Amino acid sequence: MTPADRIFVALDTTDAAEAARLAGALAGAVGGVKLGKEFFTANGPIGVGRVTASGLPLFLDLKFHDIPNTVAGAIRSSLALKPMIVNVHASGGPAMMRAAADAVAEAGAEGGADRPILLAVTVLTSMGPDDLAAVGMGDDPEAQVVRLARLAQQSGCDGVVCSPREIAAVRDACGTGFKLVVPGIRPEWAAKGDQKRVTTPKQAIDAGADYLVIGRPITQADDPLDAARRIAAEMA
Ligand code: C5P
């Protein structure tokens, strides 16, 4: 895998034409695109198809969280888009994650789309100790992240989304094969925006991340292609 292959560019927009244009411009310089709830709710599967026409692999970031039967159905529906990565909330519990894992396994078994990588979201990084305590999940975010990462692994997930600060603890708990996908990445030369606890692309890779989710440092750059290339060069 090249450094560029490890970059998923977050296209956080409702504008499908703009997202498709950016994806086309970045093809070859990044490993894939991440489309989430904002884009999907506005543009649906047809909008996703406009972006993946660039040929870039898709991280469909819809973070499903519901009863197991519903989540399995949502995962099966998403397979039509041939995502490389899909995700669910680990706090949906072991039965829900297992149902999602069984649904992605069907994709491989049917010989159609390749089996996507199934990730679990542990604790949203927007939640601090007080927020965790308020919803009855203890008050130690890192302990909760590790607990949910272990549970995700036992329940058939291939990896987790985690913050740069949690890479080492999750790597320790879940071993080398477990995929760690990390947002909150800022090269030294990029604005931090609303991200507070950031790390550079190189630091995240050195700490053990498999894939980096990077949005504004690329999408808001004067020259997004040049920004993506600089980031890949720094990672090498
Ligand atoms: O523009 P920026 O690089 O901050 O975008 C990061 C992407 O990763 C966004 O799509 C954001 O929603 C997502 N994300 C995040 N922090 C998390 C989880 C996801 O920034 N903890």
Residues whose N, C-alpha, C, O or C-beta is under 5 A from the ligand:
A	BS01	C5P	A10 D12 T125 P183 G184 I185 Q195 V213 I214 G215 R216 P217
